[in-house]
Amino acid sequence: MRAPGAGSAAVASLVLLWLLGLPWIWSTAVALGVYVGGGGWRFLRIVCKTARRDLFGLFVLMRVRLELRWHQRARHTIPQIFQEVVRRQPEHLALVDAGSGMCWTFAQLDAYSNAVANLFCQLGYTPGDVVAIFLEGRPEFVGLWLGLAKAGMEAVLLNVNLRREPLVFCLGVSGAKALVFGRELAAVVAEVSGQLGKSLVKFCSGDLGPEGVLPDTQLLDPLLKEASTAPLAQPPGKGMDDRLLYIYTSGTTGLPKAAIVVHSRYYRIAAFVHHSYSMQAADVLYDCLPLYHSAGNIIGVGQCLIYGLTVVLRKKFSASRFWDDCDKYNCTVVQYIGEICRYLLKQPVSEAEGRHRVRLAVGNGLRPAIWEEFTERFGVRQVGEFYGATECNCSIANMDGKVGSCGFNSRILPNVYPIRLVKVNEDTMELLRDAQGLCIPCQAGEPGLLVGQINQQDPLRRFDGYISESATSRKITHSVFRKGDSAYLSGVQTLGAGCRDGRLPSYLPLSSLSGDVLVMDELGYMYFRDRSGDTFRWRGENVSTTEVEGVLSRLLGQTDVAVYGVAVPGVEGKAGMAAIADPHGQLSPNALYQELQKVLAPYARPIFLRLLPQVDTTGTFKIQKTRLQHEGFDPRQTSDRLFFLDLKQGHYLPLDQGVYTRICSGAFSL
């Protein structure tokens, strides 16, 4: 950042001139001239441009640290912090379900969660027991995990898109003793009921449909009506460093991993966002993101539980209803992922988009190309883009609206928040080290991996990892900042991390490393370059190529399959494409699609198919994707049979030049 000798030369000049008897004013002026002439002007420029940003960031950091320290010393937990909010404003709206119009006050949410706590204690569950929650986003979802936390139990939040083997896998590795599922997912649970084991107790939440309830399932709602809504007589002796819940990562490689969320981590994530963007108790937040992910459940719902904001929930994002909801409920803050902003921009102009009161949009993945168009069209004054993961200790945030940036690290005081962007081999994501064995910091403009120094005694720097110890160890590296230290590796994933013993299911193929590559500019702003390795992002989810390859290969009798992401003009992220060995030309794409709908989440189903005589492999039988990715879905690049998934019609179309042109022009909805 500075010329190496500029500072030393300036100090030496100052001392020498003083010894020679020159007045202090003249000595200082000459020393400043030496400093600036030696390259120090670059540092002064950075100070002038970033001091305000860095001071605000320091203020946020210190405020969150002080709040956490106070709660730790007082042995508070998230339920206890929520209890204080209830005491202050019992009749204030806590949660609103935009779908049904149902409104819950803080007193009602408190009563419901108390009933959950009392019921599960009466049923014999004890602090530390794990209960899985598998239902769509609505106020009951929040009340369930909050009530379990009041009783010292730990909720594991399941992705509602999980089906069959992935669902059984996630339930199995969590060690859950009970499963609470929504009526809307009863058929999904029925499919795997025989594989879940008789020891898993199942509860169904919601009104019964004509199909009735599963034979081995208890109805939750009648039980809750009979349970006491008073606080537990003897609350569990938990603290901020104890486990609160588990959130499965998106499964960037292989199957999802259950990240451990302790009370202090939940508080830290919600508090950083709250203070970074100056939220107030009077704000109303619109949350249409899944509650089984940290964005929806911590960043969104956390504002309600910790700071008393009203949060409006919608179980599924709707572009046509988005601004109508915001206008109806007087929302001032909205959450997004990059695709949401693009979908909103594709909507025709409406009256509601000009009537709303939204001042802040918080999220990640907003493309620089549409950033300003989004803010100008919808009149959103501030975009709060951030980068991080549920389990990481090195999250960053864009606090001053720098277009395209996902956050920053101070160039003036880099050690205040000990994170670094370090050099990696982008093909293998292997850390590059110097002669002393330490990681090599990136200079401005150099791509690298974000790492955060681990200190388990500091709630801002601790890393709690995953249920799987082997998964946790894979995310830690040593001798990064100095010899013998430990640091968290952001974005780097390895397969097999979801299992308690580190072993993989037999149907899942092996994989290499993958990761997020960031670039930092001269002022310390960081920019998301792309996800590298065996993963891509589509519809706001991280799609694991290895998981999709494993499913396809199994369905096709262990046929060679290569899955990768391809860019589609004008579309956020990368669409999935599967190259399948079909030497005899017998594969039916639409018959395959019927099977894929049963076993893969919608975002994981390949948009493009390429049927070819054989899939290229290396000498060690690793599938080669480089050529396939380069050729993409352009029919001019290959004579292989290509197909495109028409989402509106629900089947694959032969992909010829005409269809290719229509895709590139945006004629199809993706």
N, C-alpha and C positions, 0 to 999 in steps of 0.2 A: 504493500500500500504506500509506503514511503521509501524514498531513497535511503539505503541502509545507513549511510554516514551523515545524513543531513542533521539529525538531532544531536548527535555527538559533536559534530563540527560546530554547531551553533553554540552549544554549552561551552566548548573549549574556547571559542572566540570571545564569549562573554567574560569568562574568567581571566583570559589573557589581557584584554583591554582594561579590565578593572585593575589588574595588577600594575599596568602601565600608567594608571592614574587618570584614565579617561572617565568623564562623568557617567553615572549610571544610565542616563537617558540615551547618550550617544552609544554606550556599550550595548544597550538593549536593541537599539535600532540596527546597529551593525550585525549583531547576532541574528536578528530576525531576517535581515537581508541574506545572510549566509544560509539560514534554514530554507528560505523560500527558493534561493538560487540553486540549492542542492536537491531540489525535488520536493521539499516539504509543502509547496503550494498545493500539491495534489491532496494532501491530507487536510489542509485548511479548507479546500473546496468541499471535501466530503463532510467536514464538520459543519460548515455553513448550510449545506443542503440537507443534512440528516439529523442535526441536533434536536430539533423539535420532535421529530418522529421518535428518535431514540429515547428522549426524556419521557415522552408519553408511554412508550413501551416499558421503560424502567418503572414508572409509576404503577402501571398495571401489574407488573411482575411483583413488586413489593407489596401491593395491596392484597393480591391473592395469597402471597406467602404469609402475610400477617394474619389474614382471616383463617387460613389453614392451621397455622400455629396455635391460634386461640382455640379453635375447635378441637385440636388434638389434645391440648392441655386440659380442656374441659371434658374430655372423653365423650364428645358428641358423635352422633351418627347421622346419616341422611334422614331417617325417620324422625329423629329428635329435632333436627333443624326444621323439617317440615312442620312438626308439632308447634313450633314457635310461630311459624307463618299462620297456621290455623288460629292460634290464640289471638293474633293481631287482627285478622280479617276473616272471621268464620263465614260470613255471608257473601264474600266477594266471589265472583266466578273464577273457578279454577280451570276446568276443562269443558270444552264445547265440542260435541260431535256434529260436524257440519253435515254429515250424511243423514242423520236422523233428527237433528235439531235438539237433541238432548243436552241439557246444561247441568253441570255439577258444580256446586259451591265447594269451597275448601272444607266446610263442615261435612258435607255429604261424602267427599272423597276420603276424609278422615274416618268417618263412620264405616264406610265400605271396607277400607283397608283394615280397620280394627276387627271387623267381622271375619275377614280372611285370617288374620293372626289368631284370633280366638278359636276358629274352627279347626285350623290345622294343628294347633296345640292340643285341642280336645281329641283329635284323631290319632294322637300319639307321636306326631312328628316333633323333632327336637332341634335346637340350634345347630347349624352346620349341615342339616339335611338339604338335599338338592331337589327342587321341584321344577319340571319343565313347563314352559308356557308356550302354547301353540295356537294362537288366535290372531285375527286381524286387528288392526289398530283402532281402538276405541277406549273410552274412559276406563272400562273394566280391566283392560290390559295393565294400565298404570296401577289401578287399585290392587290388582293381584300381586304384582311383584313388590309393591310397597308394603302390603300387608304381610307377605312372607318375610320381608326384611325386618318388620317390627317384631316378628317372633324369632329373629336371628337365623332364619332359613335363607337359602340362597337360590334365586331363580336363574334358570338357564333359558335364554330367549331364543326360540327356534324360528328360522326363516319360513314363512308360510308357503314359499314356493318349493320347499323340500318334498320329495316324493320317494317312496320305496327305499332302495338301499341307502342313499344319502341320509334320509330321515332316520332310519334304523341306526345307522352309524353314529349320527350326532347324538341321539338319545343314549346310545350305548356308552360312548366315551365320557358323557357328562356324569354318569353315575346317578342319574335321577331316580328317586324313589317313587315319584308320582308325576303324572302328566295331566295338565289342564289344557283342554283343547276347545276351540269354539265349535258350535254346531255346524258352521259353514265348512269345517274341515273334517267332519265326522267320517265322510266317505274315504278320505285320505288315510285316516287313522285305521279304519276298518281294513284297508288293504294290507297293512303291515301288522295288524293286531297279533297274529300268530307268531310273529318274530320278536315281539317285545318282551316276552317272558311273563310268567304269572305273577311275579313279585312286583311288577310295576302297576301301581294303582292309578286308574284313569277316572278323570272327572270331566264332564261336559258342561260348558258354560253357554247359556243362551236358550232361547225358546226352542222347543222341540218341533221338528217338521213331521210330515206324514210318515217318514221312514222310521220314526221312533229313535231310541237310543241303543247303543251297542249293549249286548248282554252283560259284559263284564265292566260296565261303566256306571258311575254314580252321577246323578244330576247335581251340579254345584249350586245353582241358584236357590232351590228349596233349603239346602243345608245352610246357606248364608243367611237366609231369612230367619232361621231359628237361632243363629249364633249371636252372641252379645256384641254390641257395637261400642262397648266401653273399652278404654285402653287396657292393655294387659296388666294384671296385678303385679307381676314380676317381670319387667322387661329384661331381655338378655344382656349380659355384660359385654357389649361389643364396643369397639372404638373405631377411629378413622382408618386404621391400618388393617382392619378385618375385611373379609370378603363380603361384598354386597350382592353381586350377580355375575353372570357369565354372558358374554356376547360373542357369537360366532363371527369370525372374520369372513370376508366374502369368498375365501377360498381361492386366492390368486394362483396357487398351484395345488393340485390334488384336492382333497375334501376340506371343508372348513375346519378351522381350529377354534377351540373355545378359549377366548381371552378372559383373563381374570380381571374383574373390575372391583377394586376395594372402595370403601366409602370415600377416601381422600381423592382417589382418581376421578370418581363421579363428580365430586365437588370441584376439583381442579379444572376439568374440561368445561363445565357449565360456567364457572366463575371467570375463566379467561375470556370466554366469548362475551359474557355479560359486561365486563369492564372494558374490554378492547373496543366495544362498539357503543359504550355509554348507554346501555339499556336502562330503563326506568320501570318502577313498579306499575306505572300507568300504561305501559306498552301492552299491546295485544299481539301475540305471535301466532302466525299461521304455519302449521306443521302438517304437510301432506306427505312426509317421508315415512318409511317403515319404522315402527317402534321396536323392532328386533335389532336395529342397528343403532350405533351410538349417536349418529347425527339426529335422528328423530327422538330417541329416548333420553339422551343426556343433554345435547346442545339445545334441543327443543323443550322437552318436558322438564328438564332440569331448571329452566327459568321459572316454571310454575312452582316446583317443590321447594326450591331454595330461596327464590327472590319474590315469589308471590305474583308473578305475571299470569294473566289469563292466556291459555294456549288453546287454539282452535285446531282440532284434529280432523283430518279426512283420511280414511283408510287407504285411498288410492288417488294419486294425482290425476286431476282432470283439467286439461288446458282450457276447455270451454267454461268451466265453473270457477276457475282460479280467482279472477278479479271480482266476480260476483260475490264469492265468499268473503274476500277481503273487504269489499264495500259493505256487505251486510253486517259483518261482525266488527267493523271499524279497526281492522288490523293495521298495525304500524310497522311490524317486522314480519318478513317472510323467509322461509328456508328454501334452498334450491340445490339441485345438482345441475351441472352444465346443460344437460339435455332438457331440463325443465325450461330454462331460459329460451332455448331454441324453439321448443314446442310453442311457447307463449308468443314468440315473434311470428310464428307461422299462422297464428289465429287472425281472423279478420278484425279490424278495429271495432271496439265495442264502447258503449257509454261508460261501463263500469271501470274500464282501465283509466278513465280520466277522472273518476269520482273518488277513488280510493285515497287512503291516508298513509300508505306505506312509504316510509322514509329509508328503510334499511333492508337489504337482501343479504342473507348470510348463507354461505355454502362453499362448495368447491367444484372445480371443473368448468367454470365459465370461460369460454374461448375468448381470447383477446379480439378476434375478428368481429364478435357480436357484442362485446362488453359495452361500448359506448352507445350502440344502437339500442340495447336493452334499457340503459339508464335514461336515454333521451326520450324514447317512445313512451315509456311507462312512468317517467317522472320520479324514479327512485334515486334519491340524492346520494346514497352511499351503498357500495358493494363491499361486503365483508368476506373476501375470499380467504380461505385458510388451507393448510396442508397438515395432515397428521393421520394417525390411526388410533383405534380404540386403545391399544396397549402401549403406544409409544411414549417416550419421554422427551421428544424433541419437536413438538408441534410448533408451527409458525403461523403467523397471521398477518394479513395485509390490513393495517390499521388506518392508513391514510389515503386509500383509494387509488393507489398506483395501478394503472390499467395493465392487466395481464399478469401481475405479480401474485403469488400465492403466500407471500410473507417476506420476512427480512431477518437478518442478523446484524447487529450493530457492528460497524467497522471501527467505531470509536472505542467502545467498551465490549469487545468480543467475549471476554471471560465472564461477564455478568450472567449470561445465559449460556452455559457450556455446551454448545452444539457446534458442529463443523460440517462443511461440505468437503469430502475427501475423495481423492482420485480412485477410480476403479477401472478394471478392464471391462468395457461395456459388453463384450461378448460373453464373458463368464461371470461378471459382476464380482470378480475377485478384487479385494482391496490391494492397492499398490502401496508398497512401503519403501522407506528410505534406507540408507546404509545402517542406521541404528535400529531398524525394525519398527519404526513408528509410521503411522499413516501419513500420507502426504496431503496437506491442505490444498484445495483448489484455489487458483487465482481467478480473478474476474474473467468471466467468459468461458471458463473450463467446466465441462460437465462432471458431476460427481454424485456421490451418495451422501445423504444427510445422516449423521450419527449424533447421538446424545450421550454424554458421560453419565454413568450410573452411580447413584449414591442412595442406597436403600434407606438412609436416615433422613433424607430430604424428600418430602412428598412431591416436589416438583421434578425430581430427577430419578425417582425410583422406577424400577421395571418389575412388574409382578408376573409378566409372562402369561403362560397358558396352563390349562389343566395338565397337558403333557409336558413332563420335564425335558424330554428330548427336543420338543418344539421350542421350549424356552431357551435351551442352550444354543440352538442354532441361530437365535437372534442376538446373541451376545458375542462380541469380539473383544480382544485385549490389546494392550499397548497401543492405544490410539493417540491420546493426548500426551501421555508419558508412560514410561515403562511400568507394566504391571497393572495399569488401570483397566476398567471395564466400560464398554459402551454398547448402546443399543443400535442395531442396524435397521434403519427405516427401509421399508419397501422390499427387503430381501426375504425371499421365502424358499423353503425347501420342502420337498414332498415327504409325506409320512409324519408330518408334525401333529396331526390330529389324534394320534393313538397314544394311549397311556404308556404302552411299552415300546413305542417307536416303530412297531411293525405295521405293515400296510395290508389292507384287504387284498386278496389274491387277484381281484379283477382290476386293480389300479396299476397302470404302468409307471415306470420310473421317470424322473424328470430332472432337469438341471435347475440352477439358480435363476431367479428373476428379480427384478427390482425397479424402483422408481429413480429416474435420473433427473436431477435438478441442475440448473445453471444460475450462478449469482453474478450480478453486474457490479460495477465499481462502487456503487452506493450501498451495496449489501442487499438489494432486492433479489429475491429468488423467484425463478420461473420453472414451472413444471414442464419438462421436456417431453417425456413419454414414458410409458411403462415398457420395460424391456423384458426379454426372456419369454417364457412359456405362459403368457397371459395377455389379455387385452381387456379394454373397458368398453362395455356396451350397455346402454339404457341405465346408466348409473351403477352398474354392478361390475365387479371384476370377474371375468370369465376365465376359468381354468381350462386351458387346452388339454391338459392331461386327463382331467375328469371327463370332458366331452369325448376325447379319443377312446378312453376306456369304455364308456357306454356304447359308442358306435361299434367299436371292435367286438364287444361282447354280443351285441344284437346281430352282427353280421358274421358270427362264427369265427371271431378272432382275426378277421381280415385286417390287413395293414391300412391304417388311417392316419392322416396328418391333418390337424386342425390348427388354424391360425387366423389372425385378424387382418382384414383388408380395409383400406380407407375407401369411403364412398364420398364423392364430391358433395360438399354442402351438408354433410351429416356428422354430428359429434361422435367421437370415439371410433371404434373399428368394428365392422360387422364380421360375424363368424363365417368362416369358409372351411369346408371339409373336403379334402382330397381322399378319395376312396378307391382302393384297388378293386377293379371290376373287369377282370380279363375276358370274361365271356359275355359281357354286356347284358347280364340278367337282372341287375338290381333295379327295383322299382322305387324311385324317389318318394312317391306319395305313400306307398306302403310303409316305407321307412319312417316317414313323417308321422304316421299314425302311432307308431311305437314310441317315437321320440317325445310325443306329447304326454306320454304316460310316465316317462322317467327323467325328463330334463325340464328345468325351469324355463319359462318363455325366453328370457334373455340369453340362455345358453344354447338354444337351438340354432344350428347353422342357417344363415340366410342364403348362403351359396353352397352348391355342391359341385365337385369336379370328379367325374368318373373316368379313371384312366387305367391302362393295362397293369401298371405296377407303380408302387410308391418308392421313390429313390431312397436308398439307405446307405449309410457309411459302412466302412469295413467292420465296424463293431456293431452293426445292425441298428444304429440310431437313425431315425427318420430325418431326412434332409428337407427343410422347409424354405430355404433361402430362395431357390428358383421359383417355387410355387408362389411365395409371397410377392415376388417381383412381378410375376405374370398376372397376379390378381384374378379378376373375373372378366377380363377383356377377351372376348371370343377370337379376336385377331391374333392373340398371343399363343393360341393352342388349338389343336384339332380335337382335343378331348371333349366329351359331352359335358356341358355346363347347364346348371339349373339354378333358378332364382325362386326364393320363397315369397310368394305374394301373400302378405299377411292379411289383406282384406278378404281374399278368396279362400285362404287357408290351405293352399297346396303349392307344390313346386311347378314352375313353368320352365320349358326349355329356354335357355338363355342364348338368343341369337343377337345379331348386331342391332336389330330394331329394339329389342328389350333392353340391351345394354345402353343404348342412347337414351331411352326413357328413364332408366335408373339414374343416369348421370344428370339428367335434366330435372330430377325431383318429381317425376310423374307418379312414382309409387310412394306410398307412406311407409317410412321406416321408423 
